[in-house]
Amino acid sequence: MKEKIIIAGHGGQGIILAGSLLANTAMNQNLQICGTISYGVQMRGGTTNSSMILSDKKIESPIITKPTVLLILNQPALDKYENLVEKNGLVILNTSDCKTKVSRDDVCVVEVDATKIAEKLGNKKATNMVMVGAYLKKNRTLDIKLAKSMVKKVLPKASEELIELNKKALLLGYTQ
């Protein structure tokens, strides 16, 4: 098993946090993990991505040129990464913040109204967790219960209220 994942959106959407949650979950399932992050020129608003490779075997390089999975949180990320995903790959698309749909018919697409779901929970910033939940449901490589338990680890200074909100968002994404 080897998954090459890119999570992309703009700064402030929790892209790095989403990647950290997946990485910590993978490590706790005894998978190999290697990844990189990239920030845009702005801290909030610039393009940001978190890329990682999850594998049950040794990973030779953290570089991803053809991802097998995309978690796309906004339109600029879709425009930039859609054509890179491997044939038969998986695209999780936040339809709340993407004006267009995935144009390719050779990939599996899961559309999630993630931002609207997060807003109903009371915090738009939980969009990232909704997306991760949708990925976990579709892919089934990583365990949702373990991911839920990792939320506190990746948000060590957060209030219990915020931790619970993120857990709820993760589960709502999983049930979509």
Backbone as numpy.savetxt, mean C-alpha at the origin, in Angstrom:
# Nx Ny Nz CAx CAy CAz Cx Cy Cz
7.82 -17.79 -3.78 6.97 -16.62 -3.78 7.87 -15.38 -3.78
7.54 -14.46 -4.68 8.26 -13.20 -4.73 7.30 -12.12 -5.22
7.10 -11.10 -4.41 6.25 -9.98 -4.79 7.09 -8.71 -4.82
6.91 -7.94 -5.88 7.59 -6.66 -6.03 6.51 -5.59 -5.98
6.47 -4.86 -4.87 5.36 -3.95 -4.58 5.82 -2.51 -4.63
5.01 -1.67 -5.27 5.20 -0.22 -5.20 3.91 0.39 -4.68
4.04 1.18 -3.63 2.93 1.96 -3.09 3.23 3.40 -3.46
2.31 4.08 -4.14 2.63 5.42 -4.62 1.45 6.37 -4.45
1.79 7.62 -4.17 0.82 8.69 -4.02 1.56 9.98 -3.79
0.95 10.89 -3.04 1.65 12.14 -2.74 2.01 12.19 -1.26
2.98 13.03 -0.95 3.41 13.20 0.43 2.23 13.55 1.32
2.17 12.96 2.49 1.08 13.19 3.41 0.00 12.12 3.36
0.08 11.20 2.39 -0.92 10.14 2.29 -0.53 8.88 3.07
0.58 8.90 3.74 0.97 7.75 4.54 1.58 6.61 3.73
2.21 6.96 2.63 2.83 5.95 1.75 3.92 5.17 2.50
4.77 5.89 3.21 5.88 5.26 3.93 5.33 4.39 5.07
4.32 4.89 5.76 3.69 4.12 6.84 3.09 2.82 6.31
2.41 2.89 5.17 1.82 1.69 4.57 2.92 0.68 4.24
4.01 1.15 3.68 5.14 0.26 3.38 5.74 -0.34 4.63
5.85 0.46 5.67 6.38 -0.03 6.94 5.49 -1.11 7.54
4.19 -0.93 7.43 3.26 -1.94 7.95 3.42 -3.25 7.19
3.49 -3.18 5.87 3.68 -4.41 5.08 5.02 -5.07 5.40
6.07 -4.27 5.51 7.40 -4.81 5.79 7.44 -5.49 7.15
6.89 -4.84 8.17 6.89 -5.44 9.51 6.05 -6.71 9.56
4.94 -6.70 8.86 4.10 -7.90 8.81 4.86 -9.04 8.13
5.51 -8.74 7.01 6.28 -9.76 6.29 7.40 -10.33 7.16
8.12 -9.46 7.84 9.21 -9.93 8.70 8.69 -10.86 9.80
7.52 -10.53 10.34 6.94 -11.35 11.39 6.32 -12.64 10.86
6.26 -12.78 9.56 5.85 -14.04 8.93 7.07 -14.77 8.38
8.25 -14.34 8.82 9.52 -14.96 8.43 9.79 -14.89 6.93
9.31 -13.84 6.29 9.63 -13.60 4.89 10.83 -12.67 4.80
11.52 -12.75 3.68 12.60 -11.81 3.40 11.97 -10.51 2.92
12.55 -9.38 3.28 12.01 -8.09 2.87 13.17 -7.15 2.56
13.02 -6.42 1.49 14.02 -5.43 1.11 13.26 -4.30 0.43
13.59 -3.06 0.75 12.84 -1.98 0.14 13.54 -0.65 0.15
12.93 0.29 -0.55 13.42 1.66 -0.61 12.23 2.60 -0.55
12.52 3.86 -0.22 11.49 4.89 -0.25 12.00 6.07 -1.05
11.07 6.82 -1.61 11.43 7.99 -2.39 10.45 9.10 -2.08
10.98 10.25 -1.71 10.15 11.42 -1.44 10.25 12.37 -2.61
9.15 13.07 -2.88 9.18 14.13 -3.88 9.91 15.34 -3.32
9.94 16.40 -4.09 10.66 17.60 -3.65 9.95 18.30 -2.51
8.68 18.03 -2.31 7.94 18.61 -1.21 7.66 17.52 -0.19
7.63 17.88 1.08 7.34 16.89 2.10 5.88 16.46 2.01
4.98 17.40 1.85 3.56 17.09 1.68 3.15 17.59 0.30
2.65 16.69 -0.49 2.18 17.07 -1.82 3.04 16.55 -2.95
4.34 16.36 -2.73 5.20 15.83 -3.78 4.98 14.33 -3.93
5.37 13.78 -5.06 5.21 12.35 -5.30 6.09 11.56 -4.34
5.50 10.54 -3.75 6.20 9.68 -2.80 5.92 8.23 -3.17
6.92 7.37 -3.00 6.65 5.95 -3.18 7.46 5.13 -2.20
6.93 4.00 -1.90 7.59 3.01 -1.07 7.60 1.73 -1.88
8.78 1.21 -2.14 8.86 -0.03 -2.92 9.51 -1.10 -2.08
9.03 -2.31 -2.25 9.57 -3.41 -1.46 9.44 -4.73 -2.21
10.32 -5.61 -1.86 10.26 -6.97 -2.37 10.04 -7.88 -1.18
9.02 -8.72 -1.26 8.74 -9.74 -0.26 9.05 -11.08 -0.91
9.76 -11.93 -0.20 10.12 -13.22 -0.80 10.34 -14.27 0.28
10.17 -15.52 -0.11 10.50 -16.62 0.79 11.94 -17.09 0.54
12.62 -16.43 -0.38 14.03 -16.74 -0.68 14.87 -15.46 -0.55
16.17 -15.61 -0.58 17.08 -14.48 -0.48 16.80 -13.48 -1.60
16.83 -12.20 -1.25 16.61 -11.13 -2.23 17.96 -10.58 -2.63
18.20 -10.54 -3.93 19.51 -10.11 -4.43 19.65 -8.60 -4.55
18.54 -7.90 -4.84 18.63 -6.45 -5.07 17.30 -5.80 -4.69
17.34 -4.58 -4.14 16.09 -3.89 -3.79 15.46 -3.14 -4.96
16.10 -3.16 -6.11 15.63 -2.39 -7.27 14.44 -3.09 -7.93
13.37 -2.31 -8.15 12.18 -2.83 -8.82 11.98 -2.06 -10.12
12.06 -2.78 -11.23 11.78 -2.14 -12.52 10.41 -2.54 -13.05
9.97 -3.74 -12.71 8.66 -4.25 -13.13 7.93 -4.79 -11.89
7.16 -3.94 -11.21 6.45 -4.42 -10.02 5.39 -5.46 -10.38
5.11 -6.34 -9.43 4.01 -7.29 -9.59 2.74 -6.74 -8.95
2.91 -5.78 -8.04 1.78 -5.18 -7.32 1.97 -3.67 -7.24
0.88 -2.95 -7.52 0.85 -1.50 -7.33 -0.30 -1.15 -6.39
-0.02 -0.31 -5.41 -1.07 0.33 -4.62 -1.02 1.79 -5.01
-2.02 2.26 -5.74 -2.03 3.59 -6.32 -3.02 4.47 -5.57
-2.49 5.53 -4.94 -3.34 6.38 -4.12 -3.81 7.65 -4.81
-3.19 8.04 -5.93 -3.66 9.24 -6.64 -3.35 9.17 -8.14
-3.91 10.11 -8.88 -3.79 10.13 -10.34 -2.35 10.23 -10.84
-1.53 11.14 -10.29 -0.15 11.19 -10.78 0.60 9.86 -10.61
0.30 9.14 -9.54 0.94 7.83 -9.33 0.46 6.83 -10.38
-0.83 6.86 -10.71 -1.34 5.98 -11.76 -0.67 6.29 -13.09
-0.59 7.58 -13.41 0.04 7.99 -14.66 1.49 7.52 -14.75
2.19 7.58 -13.62 3.62 7.24 -13.60 3.89 5.73 -13.61
3.08 4.95 -12.91 3.42 3.54 -12.68 2.60 2.51 -13.43
1.45 2.89 -13.97 0.57 1.89 -14.59 1.28 1.03 -15.63
2.05 1.63 -16.49 2.69 0.87 -17.57 3.87 0.03 -17.11
4.29 0.19 -15.85 5.43 -0.58 -15.35 5.04 -1.94 -14.80
3.81 -2.08 -14.32 3.42 -3.32 -13.65 3.47 -4.50 -14.63
3.94 -5.62 -14.11 4.05 -6.82 -14.94 2.70 -7.28 -15.46
2.72 -7.91 -16.60 1.52 -8.56 -17.13 1.02 -9.55 -16.07
-0.28 -9.61 -15.88 -0.93 -10.42 -14.85 -0.65 -9.92 -13.43
-0.11 -8.72 -13.32 0.12 -8.12 -12.01 -1.17 -7.63 -11.39
-1.05 -7.05 -10.21 -2.19 -6.58 -9.43 -2.08 -5.08 -9.22
-3.17 -4.36 -9.49 -3.23 -2.92 -9.23 -4.40 -2.66 -8.29
-4.10 -2.11 -7.12 -5.13 -1.66 -6.18 -5.25 -0.16 -6.41
-6.42 0.29 -6.83 -6.60 1.69 -7.26 -7.56 2.43 -6.33
-7.11 3.55 -5.80 -7.95 4.42 -4.99 -8.79 5.27 -5.94
-10.02 4.86 -6.16 -10.89 5.56 -7.11 -11.31 6.94 -6.60
-11.18 7.20 -5.32 -11.52 8.52 -4.78 -10.61 9.61 -5.35
-9.34 9.28 -5.56 -8.35 10.28 -5.96 -7.76 10.05 -7.34
-8.36 9.14 -8.11 -7.91 8.90 -9.48 -9.06 9.24 -10.43
-8.80 10.15 -11.34 -9.82 10.58 -12.31 -10.07 9.51 -13.37
-9.05 8.75 -13.69 -9.18 7.73 -14.72 -9.03 6.35 -14.10
-9.41 5.36 -14.84 -9.27 3.97 -14.40 -8.02 3.39 -15.05
-7.65 2.22 -14.61 -6.51 1.52 -15.21 -6.90 1.17 -16.64
-6.05 1.53 -17.59 -6.38 1.33 -19.00 -5.96 -0.05 -19.52
-5.14 -0.74 -18.80 -4.64 -2.05 -19.25 -5.65 -3.15 -18.95
-5.71 -4.13 -19.83 -6.60 -5.27 -19.60 -5.81 -6.55 -19.30
-4.50 -6.41 -19.14 -3.66 -7.58 -18.85 -3.21 -7.64 -17.39
-3.87 -6.84 -16.53 -3.59 -6.85 -15.10 -4.90 -6.99 -14.33
-4.80 -7.48 -13.11 -5.96 -7.56 -12.22 -6.09 -6.22 -11.51
-7.28 -5.65 -11.53 -7.51 -4.35 -10.91 -8.55 -4.48 -9.80
-8.22 -3.94 -8.64 -9.16 -3.85 -7.54 -9.38 -2.37 -7.28
-10.60 -1.92 -7.48 -10.93 -0.52 -7.26 -11.52 -0.35 -5.86
-10.98 0.60 -5.13 -11.42 0.87 -3.77 -11.64 2.37 -3.62
-12.76 2.76 -3.10 -13.06 4.17 -2.83 -12.43 4.54 -1.48
-11.13 4.37 -1.40 -10.40 4.38 -0.13 -10.48 5.70 0.63
-10.33 6.82 -0.06 -10.38 8.10 0.64 -11.76 8.34 1.23
-12.79 8.02 0.49 -14.15 8.19 1.02 -14.41 7.27 2.21
-13.90 6.07 2.16 -14.03 5.15 3.29 -13.33 5.74 4.52
-12.12 6.24 4.32 -11.36 6.83 5.42 -12.06 8.07 5.98
-12.63 8.89 5.09 -13.36 10.08 5.54 -14.57 9.69 6.40
-15.25 8.60 6.05 -16.39 8.13 6.85 -15.94 7.69 8.24
-14.70 7.24 8.35 -14.14 6.89 9.65 -13.75 8.14 10.45
-13.67 9.26 9.76 -13.34 10.50 10.43 -11.94 11.02 10.21
-11.14 10.34 9.37 -9.78 10.81 9.14 -9.30 10.36 7.76
-9.22 11.31 6.86 -8.79 11.06 5.48 -7.41 10.42 5.41
-6.60 10.67 6.43 -5.24 10.12 6.43 -5.20 8.60 6.58
-6.34 7.99 6.90 -6.39 6.53 7.02 -6.58 5.85 5.66
-6.57 6.64 4.59 -6.70 6.09 3.23 -5.67 5.00 2.98
-4.44 5.23 3.44 -3.37 4.25 3.22 -3.71 2.89 3.83
-4.31 2.89 5.01 -4.65 1.63 5.67 -5.79 0.91 4.96
-6.74 1.67 4.41 -7.81 1.07 3.62 -7.19 0.35 2.42
-6.24 1.01 1.78 -5.58 0.41 0.61 -4.79 -0.85 0.97
-4.09 -0.80 2.09 -3.33 -1.98 2.53 -4.29 -3.12 2.83
-5.41 -2.82 3.48 -6.41 -3.86 3.75 -6.93 -4.51 2.48
-7.20 -3.70 1.46 -7.67 -4.23 0.17 -6.60 -5.13 -0.46
-5.35 -4.72 -0.37 -4.25 -5.54 -0.89 -4.18 -6.89 -0.15
-4.25 -6.84 1.18 -4.16 -8.06 1.97 -5.28 -9.04 1.62
-6.47 -8.52 1.39 -7.62 -9.36 1.04 -7.41 -10.04 -0.33
-6.99 -9.25 -1.30 -6.84 -9.79 -2.66 -5.66 -10.74 -2.78
-4.56 -10.38 -2.14 -3.33 -11.11 -2.34 -3.17 -12.32 -1.42
-3.54 -12.18 -0.18 -3.50 -13.26 0.82 -2.10 -13.78 1.15
-1.05 -13.07 0.78 0.31 -13.47 1.15 0.56 -13.18 2.63
0.10 -12.03 3.08 0.31 -11.60 4.47 -0.98 -11.72 5.26
-0.85 -12.04 6.53 -1.98 -12.28 7.40 -2.58 -10.97 7.94
-3.89 -10.79 7.77 -4.57 -9.58 8.22 -4.49 -9.42 9.74
-4.61 -10.50 10.49 -4.54 -10.40 11.95 -3.17 -9.94 12.40
-2.15 -10.46 11.76 -0.79 -10.03 12.09 -0.58 -8.57 11.70
-1.06 -8.19 10.52 -0.94 -6.79 10.08 -1.64 -5.86 11.08
-2.80 -6.25 11.52 -3.54 -5.45 12.50 -2.73 -5.29 13.79
-2.07 -6.35 14.22 -1.25 -6.28 15.44 0.00 -5.43 15.25
0.43 -5.23 14.01 1.63 -4.44 13.72 1.36 -2.93 13.69
0.10 -2.52 13.66 -0.23 -1.09 13.57 0.41 -0.32 14.71
0.31 -0.82 15.92 0.90 -0.12 17.07 2.42 -0.03 16.93
3.03 -1.06 16.39 4.49 -1.05 16.22 4.94 0.03 15.24
4.19 0.22 14.15 4.59 1.21 13.15 4.12 2.63 13.51
3.27 2.72 14.52 2.82 4.03 15.03 3.08 4.09 16.54
4.35 3.99 16.95 4.66 3.85 18.38 4.26 5.04 19.26
4.19 6.22 18.68 3.87 7.41 19.48 2.42 7.86 19.33
1.65 7.11 18.57 0.26 7.49 18.30 -0.63 7.19 19.51
-1.70 7.94 19.62 -2.68 7.71 20.67 -3.42 6.40 20.39
-4.01 5.85 21.43 -4.80 4.62 21.26 -5.94 4.85 20.27
-6.50 6.05 20.31 -7.60 6.39 19.40 -7.15 6.31 17.94
-5.97 6.85 17.66 -5.44 6.82 16.30 -5.07 5.40 15.87
-4.52 4.64 16.79 -4.18 3.25 16.48 -5.45 2.47 16.14
-6.50 2.65 16.93 -7.76 1.96 16.67 -8.38 2.40 15.34
-8.29 3.69 15.02 -8.79 4.20 13.75 -8.08 3.51 12.59
-6.76 3.38 12.68 -5.99 2.73 11.62 -6.32 1.25 11.50
-6.55 0.59 12.61 -6.96 -0.81 12.58 -8.32 -0.97 11.92
-9.24 -0.06 12.23 -10.57 -0.10 11.60 -10.46 0.13 10.10
-9.63 1.08 9.70 -9.44 1.36 8.27 -8.86 0.14 7.56
-7.90 -0.52 8.18 -7.29 -1.72 7.62 -8.36 -2.80 7.41
-9.21 -3.00 8.42 -10.26 -4.02 8.31 -11.33 -3.64 7.30
-11.67 -2.34 7.21 -12.64 -1.91 6.21 -12.12 -2.14 4.79
-10.84 -1.87 4.57 -10.24 -2.15 3.27 -10.25 -3.64 2.98
-10.05 -4.45 3.99 -10.04 -5.90 3.84 -11.41 -6.46 3.48
-12.46 -5.80 3.96 -13.82 -6.30 3.71 -14.44 -5.74 2.45
-13.75 -4.89 1.72 -14.30 -4.30 0.49 -14.31 -5.30 -0.64
